[in-house]
């Protein structure tokens, strides 16, 4: 065996072996996933974002070429063929180049129309991105809420199962009727069914979330890190409250584009000049040819197109005004909801969950000592389960309300 291989060959073999080993190692799902990480992963795999970016790129490229001059035309003409004159006439040959000269500001209006279309495409792309982020956030929060509800119900089911075993021993001893045991068993079954329903709801939300995250999707609900309820954003300055909303930006771009379309159609009512120049060869002599041509606007003044574009411009302005009114109302409603839900979520466990837990624990202690009332215990267990789920639902609503308010204000959905 040759043990003196060249260093370059040894390094190449090591690199190939390392690449083969790297390719054979499968990509493992993340062990934990925060909400911010989920949003970033979804952005990297979003087909809707890529499609919106492609449309924006096309609009920008169109805007960059919208101001080019109209193409010239070339004319090759020969005359005096078959004239019938005695001895015939020598053929005349023409080579003429004609360049249209736009008048009335058509070129500037065309460029303005393309620029406004690009502005609308950019605003639409921003809106698509915000909608995609919102979809991911909703599914993430829904999955976390369902998981935590299933955890709470699983813990309660375990505690009630222990109470069922205690009661079963008392039934065997003949100290309590069997009907009490069946009542508590029914309560245990109900809790367990609620747990299963919450687990299934969480798995459905996780499956939807995984479709957005692609290969970065977590393997289980346990990998999701519950985000804190974000504080609602600060009050925006009234005159600029709508400036960052993608839908308002797009509506304003449509108004500006419609105004540019009216300008372009009015400019088209002014006929363009056509400057022609070339050479002519007649009877062996070459001469220059110059012509200036302009249509006479006697019949067609582009009035139909002007009327249509003017109507579309007025409609776009009315749509913008209505969109701004709706957006203002939405911001007011979502801010009220976000503030109220955030305030309730901060105190719900102190005001509601803690007293219910005390009542449940007292009922369990009395039951274990043999002095408690079964119906009161079942009622305390049910009440605690309900308020625990209510608290988690409130956390869910508070998180999404804060996110909805940020979306309504056109801000980043995550602080």
Secondary structure, DSSP 8 states (H G I E B T S, - for coil): ------HHHHHHHHHHHHHHHHHHS-----S-B-HHHHHHHHHHT-HHHHHHHHHHHHHHHHHHHTT-----EEEEEEE-TT---TT----EEEEEEEEEE--SSHHHHHHHHHHHHHHHHHHHHHHHHHHHHHHHHHHHHHHHHHHHHHHHHHHHHHHHHHHHHHHHHHHHHTSS-HHHHHHHHHHHHHHHHHHHHHHHHHHHHHHHHHHHHGGG--SSGGGB-------------GGGTTTT-HHHHHHHHHHHHHHHHHHHHHHHTS--EEEEEEEEEETTEEEEEEEEEE---SS--SHHHHHHHHHHHHHHHHHHHHHHHHHHHHHHHHHHHHHHHHHHHHHHIIIIIHHHHHHHHHHHHHHHHT-S-HHHHHHHHHHHHHHHHHHHHHHHHHHHHHHHHHHHHT--S--
